[in-house]
Amino acid sequence: MEKFTVLEGVAAPMKLVNVDTDMIIPKQYLKTIKRTGLGTGLFSEMRYKDDGSENPDFVLNQPAYRKAKILVAGDNFGCGSSREHAPWALLDFGIRCVISTSFADIFYNNCFKNGILPIVVSQGDLDKLFEDAERGANATLTVDLAAQEIRGPDGGTVHFEIDPFRKRCLLEGLDDIGLTLEKAPAIASYETAKATERPWL
């Protein structure tokens, strides 16, 4: 998993509340177990018209936000079904951080396991970040995980809380497999000892 240390990029505003995982990545994209290629389906029912052409009114189709790395979103982001394809689609598009006042639990956990930082802030701080994000190409935010800070284009700072274990995993790029591999020497030692004690197994 790619490490998350400091992320600087354009923030796209999405003021919708209760954005569920079916809105993030609709069911027709769930046939694959690959983590790549899903970016084209991200928010597809809002991004594209019925004829397949882009909806120019959707935020991620606007020139200033086509390469957004941060999403500033409304309350209860990621609710609905527990599809891991949702964070896969965000990541494949290029979004590595989502900021909201609250997240659905399963989506929140899946983000950390896939290298995305979901940040919970107060409504007041979210309103301020929406104002920053609405500046278009000038809506550059800096997310510093080590310092637990979001720095705005005018120098304003928003502090956020994060579980220390999850913070460490993101900083070091450790998913579940990476965490297991950290224990590889201890596992090998245990297996060797057991093979000596019980050679018939």
SULRA-V818438 format. One record per residue. RES is the residue in three letters. PHI is phi in whole degrees, 0 to 359 (none if undefined). D_CENTER is the distance of its C-alpha to the mean C-alpha in whole Angstrom. Layout:
[[RES,PHI,D_CENTER] [RES,PHI,D_CENTER]]
This chain:
[[MET,none,13] [GLU,292,12] [LYS,294,13] [PHE,242,11] [THR,242,14] [VAL,236,14] [LEU,243,12] [GLU,239,14] [GLY,183,14] [VAL,289,15] [ALA,254,13] [ALA,262,13] [PRO,273,15] [MET,227,14] [LYS,278,17] [LEU,291,17] [VAL,259,17] [ASN,57,16] [VAL,288,14] [ASP,268,14] [THR,291,13] [ASP,289,16] [MET,288,15] [ILE,294,12] [ILE,214,13] [PRO,299,17] [LYS,302,19] [GLN,293,21] [TYR,265,18] [LEU,270,18] [LYS,285,21] [THR,261,19] [ILE,250,18] [LYS,280,17] [ARG,270,13] [THR,253,15] [GLY,89,16] [LEU,277,14] [GLY,300,13] [THR,292,16] [GLY,269,16] [LEU,301,13] [PHE,52,14] [SER,301,18] [GLU,289,20] [MET,261,19] [ARG,283,19] [TYR,239,22] [LYS,278,26] [ASP,299,28] [ASP,275,29] [GLY,92,26] [SER,283,26] [GLU,289,24] [ASN,273,24] [PRO,294,24] [ASP,278,23] [PHE,284,20] [VAL,304,18] [LEU,284,16] [ASN,268,19] [GLN,281,21] [PRO,311,22] [ALA,292,20] [TYR,245,16] [ARG,297,17] [LYS,243,15] [ALA,298,12] [LYS,251,9] [ILE,230,9] [LEU,241,9] [VAL,257,11] [ALA,233,12] [GLY,286,15] [ASP,298,15] [ASN,63,14] [PHE,288,11] [GLY,84,10] [CYS,286,14] [GLY,96,16] [SER,292,16] [SER,267,15] [ARG,279,13] [GLU,289,11] [HIS,298,11] [ALA,297,9] [PRO,295,6] [TRP,300,8] [ALA,293,9] [LEU,300,6] [LEU,295,6] [ASP,294,10] [PHE,289,11] [GLY,122,9] [ILE,273,6] [ARG,245,5] [CYS,211,5] [VAL,237,6] [ILE,243,9] [SER,204,11] [THR,277,15] [SER,197,13] [PHE,228,11] [ALA,292,13] [ASP,302,13] [ILE,294,12] [PHE,299,9] [TYR,303,8] [ASN,295,10] [ASN,297,8] [CYS,300,5] [PHE,299,7] [LYS,287,9] [ASN,239,7] [GLY,86,7] [ILE,256,3] [LEU,261,5] [PRO,268,6] [ILE,246,9] [VAL,262,12] [VAL,230,15] [SER,286,18] [GLN,298,20] [GLY,298,22] [ASP,293,19] [LEU,296,17] [ASP,301,20] [LYS,295,20] [LEU,290,17] [PHE,298,18] [GLU,299,21] [ASP,297,19] [ALA,293,17] [GLU,284,20] [ARG,279,22] [GLY,73,21] [ALA,297,21] [ASN,271,22] [ALA,272,18] [THR,273,17] [LEU,247,15] [THR,242,15] [VAL,253,13] [ASP,253,15] [LEU,292,13] [ALA,301,17] [ALA,276,18] [GLN,56,16] [GLU,227,16] [ILE,246,15] [ARG,252,18] [GLY,272,19] [PRO,296,21] [ASP,262,24] [GLY,93,24] [GLY,292,23] [THR,231,21] [VAL,242,18] [HIS,269,18] [PHE,226,15] [GLU,261,16] [ILE,205,14] [ASP,299,16] [PRO,302,17] [PHE,294,17] [ARG,295,13] [LYS,299,13] [ARG,300,16] [CYS,300,14] [LEU,292,11] [LEU,299,14] [GLU,261,16] [GLY,68,14] [LEU,254,15] [ASP,267,14] [ASP,299,16] [ILE,293,19] [GLY,299,18] [LEU,295,19] [THR,295,22] [LEU,295,23] [GLU,299,24] [LYS,267,26] [ALA,306,28] [PRO,299,31] [ALA,293,32] [ILE,295,31] [ALA,297,34] [SER,297,36] [TYR,298,36] [GLU,296,37] [THR,295,40] [ALA,296,41] [LYS,293,41] [ALA,295,43] [THR,288,45] [GLU,291,46] [ARG,228,46] [PRO,296,47] [TRP,281,48] [LEU,276,44]]
